[in-house]
Amino acid sequence: MSEAITNKDVKVKKAVRYDTKALVGAVILGVVFVFVQQIAHRIDAVINPASVIVGGVTWAIFTGLVVLLFKQPAGIITSEIQAFVALASGLSPLAPFFIPANGLASLAYSLVSWKLSMDKWSHHIIAQVLSNVVGNICVGLGLYVILRLPIPVIIISSLITTLAGIVGGTIFTKIIYDNVKKSGVLN
């Protein structure tokens, strides 16, 4: 006996959304992302200018959260708004490298969230590992090209920022995402 498959049974996971809610949400989150990163980078400058821990964690949270809530191209819109404002405002001498870092990290997170259910902690960890490694490779290139730091310093700095982004980004992104889903505010 074969079972009839209805549209309700087949749940196709989309990687893109072009509806108004997603695109407007992306722009609003992009503006919020700019403010959060401006504050986070200043906190990092006070705590330890060599590492971007608070900025790395907040970057990881926004990168993942926007993709989970609004898919692509919302992830790219939000992340590139932050990157271009960082460049225009002189947030960091590395800001030119934020453009590829933010865009590629958003795409990396999207790839994982498209393939996995994102219901488990392990799925969030995999997404954050991939996006943080991709993003921090781009920023590491900036440390080498613009600041001409020695490679061992770049590796240590990138590892610290990547680790902080993975741990903090995973925890906060999953908690926020689960609560937003439960609230039904995006339905």
Disulfide bonds with the S-S distance in Angstrom:
none
